[in-house]
Amino acid sequence: MYKIIGADGKPYGSVTAEQIRRWIAEHRVHAQTLVQVEGESEWKPLESIPEFAPELKAAAPAAPAPHSKTSGLAVSSLVLGVLGVFTCGITALVGLILGIIAMVKVSNSRGALRGGGIALAGVIVSGIFLFMIPILAAMLLPALAVAKQKAQTINCVNNEKQMAIAVRLYSDAHTNQLPHAATWCDAIKTDVGSEKVFKCAAVNSSGRCDYAFNARLDGLDEGKIAPNTVMIFESDGGWNANGGPELMLVKPRHARKFVVAFADGSVQQLQESQLGTLRWDP
């Protein structure tokens, strides 16, 4: 027979061992419930009495399963997939690979890893950006080509402006006399600052100069030349090239336009239909 201390702190009993077993099964008493064996004065926890050990063990709550953790690869996959919008899809490729690896690891972890849904999202997002790369490229390449062509045209215009200024500086230093056509590049080379000015960005050649000088201005007095006379124009003639309309390009380098510098220092972009109106004689 036994006495027990109830949940309210009061002693109850005597009760039989069978009654205590029922209370254990009903979770009305537990391992730490204090009991007193009949004939003894000491109160001790129920778990210290061996005969109730099987019932206490059976009634004990199951140990909580260890917390599973979220796969870092799954999270990385989703983050890299989203970043694909800022990296033109470069990180999306890595995100796709990590997402597939994460899905396999989560599946094989038997619950130790979470994040299968995140990994799947990473694979989907990464795949979408990778799929979009060719489409984006098809959309961007024409725009980039146009932008490049505009930049090359601006560069060519600036080159001819610098050369026209250099010709006028030469004239100022030589009693208003323009340089000789046969050596015009050599004559103004020091005034343009760099030989790069003689090169057109749209031309991929090893030649030193992509422009020509109007030979009819050879050594003339600058003050006696009509301002709208052609001075420098695009040509494939090379260094110190000089001549007239016969040296002009057959095909324009810049979106159907020819760049021409005039005696007054101005530079214009002309359509092919306008070339016939150019003034070559001073």
Residue pairs with C-beta under 8 A, 6 or more apart in sequence:
1 13
1 14
1 15
1 16
1 38
2 13
2 14
2 15
2 16
2 17
2 20
2 35
2 36
2 37
2 38
3 11
3 12
3 13
3 14
3 15
3 35
3 36
3 38
4 11
4 12
4 13
4 15
4 20
4 29
4 33
4 34
4 35
4 36
4 46
5 11
5 12
5 33
5 34
5 35
5 43
6 12
7 28
11 36
13 36
14 38
17 51
17 52
20 29
20 35
20 46
20 52
21 52
21 55
23 29
24 30
24 46
24 52
24 55
24 56
24 59
25 55
25 58
25 59
27 59
29 46
30 46
30 56
30 59
31 45
31 46
31 47
31 56
31 60
32 45
32 46
32 47
33 45
33 46
34 43
34 44
34 45
34 46
35 43
35 44
35 45
35 46
35 49
36 42
36 43
36 44
37 49
46 52
46 56
47 53
47 56
65 111
66 112
68 109
68 111
68 112
68 113
68 114
69 112
69 113
69 114
70 113
70 114
70 115
70 118
71 102
71 105
71 106
71 113
71 114
71 115
71 116
71 118
71 119
73 98
73 99
73 101
73 102
73 105
73 119
74 98
74 99
74 102
74 103
74 106
74 115
74 116
74 118
74 119
74 122
75 115
75 118
76 95
76 98
76 102
76 122
77 95
77 96
77 98
77 99
77 102
77 118
77 119
77 122
77 123
77 126
78 95
78 99
78 118
78 119
78 121
78 122
78 125
79 95
79 122
80 91
80 92
80 94
80 95
80 98
80 122
80 126
81 91
81 92
81 95
81 96
81 99
81 121
81 122
81 123
81 124
81 125
81 126
81 128
81 129
82 125
83 91
83 92
83 95
84 90
84 91
84 92
84 95
84 125
84 126
84 129
84 130
85 129
88 133
88 136
89 129
89 130
89 132
89 133
89 136
92 125
92 126
92 127
92 129
92 130
93 126
93 130
95 122
95 123
95 125
95 126
96 122
96 123
96 126
96 127
96 130
98 122
99 119
99 120
99 122
99 123
99 126
100 119
100 123
102 115
102 116
102 118
102 119
102 122
103 116
103 119
103 120
103 123
105 113
106 113
106 114
106 115
106 116
106 119
107 116
149 202
149 254
149 255
150 255
151 201
152 200
152 201
152 202
152 253
152 254
153 202
153 254
153 255
153 257
153 259
153 269
155 200
155 201
156 200
156 201
156 202
156 234
156 253
156 254
156 259
157 259
157 267
157 269
159 197
159 198
159 199
159 200
159 211
160 211
160 232
160 259
160 260
160 261
160 267
161 261
161 265
161 267
162 192
162 193
162 197
163 188
163 192
163 197
163 198
163 211
163 232
163 261
164 231
164 232
164 261
164 262
164 265
164 266
164 267
165 191
165 265
166 188
166 191
166 192
167 178
167 179
167 184
167 188
167 231
167 232
168 222
168 265
169 188
169 191
170 178
170 179
170 187
170 188
170 191
171 177
171 178
171 179
171 222
176 221
176 222
176 223
177 219
177 220
177 221
177 222
178 217
178 218
178 219
178 220
178 221
178 222
178 225
179 187
179 188
179 213
179 219
180 187
180 218
180 219
181 213
181 214
181 215
181 217
181 218
181 219
181 242
182 218
182 240
182 242
183 240
184 213
184 240
184 242
185 198
185 208
185 209
185 213
185 239
185 240
186 240
189 195
192 198
195 208
198 208
198 209
198 210
198 211
198 239
199 208
199 209
199 210
200 210
200 211
200 234
200 253
202 253
202 254
203 210
203 253
207 236
207 238
207 239
208 238
208 239
209 237
209 238
209 239
209 240
209 241
210 234
210 235
210 236
211 232
211 233
211 234
211 235
211 241
212 232
212 233
212 234
212 235
212 237
212 241
212 242
212 243
212 247
212 248
213 231
213 232
213 240
213 241
213 242
214 229
214 230
214 231
214 232
214 233
214 242
214 243
214 244
214 280
215 242
215 243
215 244
216 244
216 280
216 281
216 282
217 225
217 229
217 231
217 263
217 282
218 242
220 282
222 263
224 282
225 263
225 282
226 263
226 279
226 282
227 262
227 263
227 264
227 266
228 262
228 263
228 264
228 279
229 262
229 263
229 279
229 280
229 281
229 282
230 260
230 261
230 262
230 263
230 278
230 279
230 280
231 261
231 262
231 263
232 260
232 261
233 247
233 248
233 258
233 259
233 260
233 261
234 248
234 249
234 253
234 258
234 259
234 260
235 241
235 243
235 247
235 248
235 249
236 249
237 243
237 247
241 247
244 280
245 275
245 278
245 280
248 258
248 275
249 258
252 258
252 272
253 259
254 269
256 271
256 272
257 269
257 270
257 271
258 269
258 270
258 271
258 272
258 275
259 267
259 268
259 269
259 270
260 267
260 268
260 270
260 278
261 267
262 268
263 282
270 278
